[in-house]
Amino acid sequence: MTAWLWSRAWPRSRPMSPISKRACSTRRPPLSRRNRILRRPIASRPGLPTSAFPTCRWSGRPWMARSAPWRSRSPRNAAWYRRPRSIPAPLCPAMPRRATLTRSFAMARKLPPISALCWLPAMSSSRASRLHLEETTMTKRIWLAALAVAAGLGTTPVLAQDGAFFDDFDQLDQSRWYVSDGWNNGAHQNCTWSSDQVTATGGMLHVGFAPVPKGERQYRCGELQTRAAYGFGTYEARLKTPGGSGLNAAFFTYIGAQQGKPHDEIDFEILLRDTGKVDTTTFVNGISGDGETGSGQSHALPHKSDSDFVTFAFTWEPDELRFYIDGELVRTMTDKATIPSNPQRIFFSLWGTDTLTDWMGPFAAVDAPIAMDVDWVGFTPLGADCAFDASILCQANGDE
């Protein structure tokens, strides 16, 4: 009887330390069927381990906070009544001793794991109303974020798409281009990327290769890439290369693990042991569209790339990829398994190797600085009109 009277005199929602006799009493007043379910000892509810809750000092039964069946007119008790329910700290890894939750335990069973809903340390009763508002707002944000993630799992990523641009390299636009410096792409590369090998002078971009040691390599080489990634559209560049066995001059697009994406790539590569040909290749998720790494389809150039400038272009569509040399179509790819789908950055590079001799030929020592010269580069998004006079899109419009 004493325990029953004690339980009626104490607000049931107030967390106790030590735990109240009311919360642990084996004798309770009659409860409705609903309250018998909601106020059942937590350890008897499926999915919630007994070890996660403190044990009552008197009865040995797990403790739980209960909502008060009445409201006291006392301001202090009214504040306690509005206090958000408390859940034991073991359910909130790396959180303070207690963390607050606006939902009841019965509601929590219908929500995500409790550890995902443990947000703020318990606060004093005088701040209960403000805490309730803050946590209600946070609850909405968490649910909106969860819904956004769930929606994203079932949709196809949309290609990031920057607008058309044309760069004639009167100067190197640092806001558009990032220059590689201080590393190399692996043991196969006999040079270190160096910012001093990328310059823009006389209305021309120069991507160099020089016999000057840097880091662990005896040569320096140049590479630059756009800061933005571009999607479907037409990519074009006019360039001239040097010559030399064991060297690779490339105009290509790429995205990969460094950007947190699968390895997708579209290449024009001139192996400088034979400047009369160019290789075209694609990679989809790291697998070459031609069947194996380092392979490509070779195309004869109208003249050697070390004798005069050549214009290279490709038009990338969701279900087709077309390669052009000096405005002439030289290759069409229609197998979707060989066509990349991720937005990519535009690259220019000139590098050498001592090991990939089957592909690039034995390396011929370079005694003086050499460079690939790029006259201009342009990009036009898919479906856009001709953006500059030299574009193959303008030629196509003129033919019509």
Order of alpha helices (4+ residues) and beta strands (2+ residues): alpha-alpha-alpha-alpha-beta-beta-alpha-beta-alpha-beta-beta-beta-beta-beta-beta-beta-beta-beta-beta-beta-beta-beta-beta-beta-beta-alpha-beta-alpha
